[in-house]
Amino acid sequence: MLARLTARGSRKGSEGPAQGYNTARSSYVRENSQFVAALTEAELQAFRDIFVMFDANGNGALDVGDLSTAMHALGSNPSDEEVAALIKEVDTTGTGEIDFDEFIALMARSTSNAAVEDQMHEVFERFDRDGDGFIGPEDLQAALPTLLPGPVVRTFTRAEAESMIVEARADDNPELRLSFEEFAAFMEDMSHVT
């Protein structure tokens, strides 16, 4: 993502893509973001360059139009309402625009979501022993004992594995197997159970 956007250059001309933007880490960046704390100065500058590139009027803030343009450039096709909702989630000042720190918060959340999806794919692949893109009862039955902590190995019957699949699969799926999407949705639902 960074390489694609920074390779396009800036609309600011020969001044350099981050001219006029303070490259020092703000207090928000230093104190409140593990994501930003892990960034190198070069990576932070790359995010700043992206921000500047899409800040159409150079006011130091991205509005719905600016962020929509950025997201379309990245291959997403959100509606203006969806973009406005994203802005609202990170807009700490209530202006309807996001400044650089708020942009970083949005990037951190986006990057975190991508990392979670990558981890979910890894877990799914562990379960999908035959590599057919689905988790069947045999896959689940074999994988579950390897995921449980402790010295005692718990075995699962085929009936237990089938029951778990029936609970997790989409309502319109009559097959006794889970796609990645069904698996991810089930895991998401389970993460909200208290």
N, C-alpha and C positions, 0 to 999 in steps of 0.2 A: 504494500500500500504506500509506504513512504517513498519508495524508489520511484513508483509510477508518478506520484504527484510532484515530487521535487524535480524530477527529470523534465517536467513541463515548464519549469521556470516560473518567474513571477511576473505579474502584470505591472509591477512597480517600476519597471524599466531598469536603467543602469545603476540606480541607487543601491541595488542589492535587495534581496527579498525581505530582509528583516529590518531595513532602514526605518528608524523611528520607533522601533519596539525595543523595550528594555530586555536584554538577554539574561539579566540576573534572575535567579529563581525568586519568586515572590514568597511571602510568608505562607500563603496557601500551599504552594508547591512544596516548600521545605517541610512544613509541619503536618500537613493533612493528607498527603498522597504517597502511599507506598509505591504506586506505579511510577510516579515522577521521580521519586527518590532513587529508583533503580535505573533511570535513564541517564545516559552519558550526556555531556553538554552538546555533543554533536547530534544525538537523537532529539534532545529538547529543541535544538535549533532547527532540525528538520520539521518538527511539529509546528514551530513558530513560522517557518517558511510556508507551510501548507496553510496555516491560518491567514497569513498575509495575502497569499495567492487568492484566496476566496473572499477576502474582505474588500468587496467591490468598490466601496466608497472611501476606503482608507480611514474609517473612523475608529478602528480598534475594536470593532464588534461585528459579529456575524448575525444577520437577521434571518428570517425564514427563507428568503430568496437565496442568500449567500450559502446557507447550510444545505439547502436543497440542491443547489448547483454542485457543491462539493460531493454530496451523496450520490448524485447522478454520475459524476465523474468516476466514482468508485464502483459503479455498476448497480447501485440500489435504485429503486424507483418509488420512493415514498411520496405520499400525497402531502400537500402543504399542511394539512391538519396533523399528520403524523410527525412532520418536522417540527411544527409548533409544539407538539406534545413533548418531543425530545428536548427542545429548548427549555420548556417550562420545568422539566425535571432537574435541570442543572443551573437554571437562571437564579442565582442567589440574590440578585439585585432587583428582580422584578421588572426589568426593562423590556422584556420580550426579545432581547438579543443576548448573545453570549460573548463575554470577553475572553481573553486568552486563557485565564485560569479555569473558567467554566468550560471552555473547549477542551482543555486537558482533562477535566473531570469526565466529560463525555467520551473522550478517547480511552481513558482508563476503564470506564465501564464497558465500552465496546470491546477493548482488548481482553478484559476479564471474561466477558461472555464468550469470546472466541476460544480462550484457553479452556473454559469449561466444556465447550463443545468438542474440542480436541480430546480432552480427557474422556468424555462420554464415548467418543469413537473408539478410543483405546480399550475401554471396558467392554464395549459391544463386541469388538474383535476378539477379546479373550473368551467371551461367551460363544461366539459364532465359530466353533471349532472346525467346521468343514468349509468355512469361507464362502457359503452360498448367499450371504447377505441377509440371513434370517437367523433368529434364535428359535430352535425347536426344543421340544421337551428333553431330548437326549443331551443337547448342548447345555441347557440349563442345569440338568441333573448332574452333569460332570463338572461344570464350572463353579457351582455354588459352594461346595465344600472347600475349594481353594481360597475363597474370599472371606471365610469366617475366621475370626481370630481365636486363638487358644490352642492348647495341645490336643483337645479332643476333636476328632474329625466327625462331623455330623454328615450322615448320608441322607439323601432325599429320594423319595420314591418317585416313580414316573407320575403317579397320580398327583403328588404334591407339585411337581414341576408343571404338569398340565394345568393345575388349578391356578398357579401363579401366572401362567401365560394367558389364560382366560381372563383373569382379573386385569391384566395389563394391556391386552390388545384393544384395538379400536372396535367400536360397536358394530361397524359394518364389515369387519374382518371375520369370516367364518373359519379361516384356517387356524390350525393349532401351531402357530409360529408368529414371531414378532419381527417387524421391520425395524430398522434403526429409528425411524420417526416415532413408532409406538413405544419402543424401549426408552427413548429420550423423554417422551411425554410422561410415561409412567415414573421415571426417575425424578422428573421435575415435580410431579404430584407428590411423590413420597418425601421430597425435601421440605414440603410445606406441612407435613403431618407433625403435630407436636405431641 
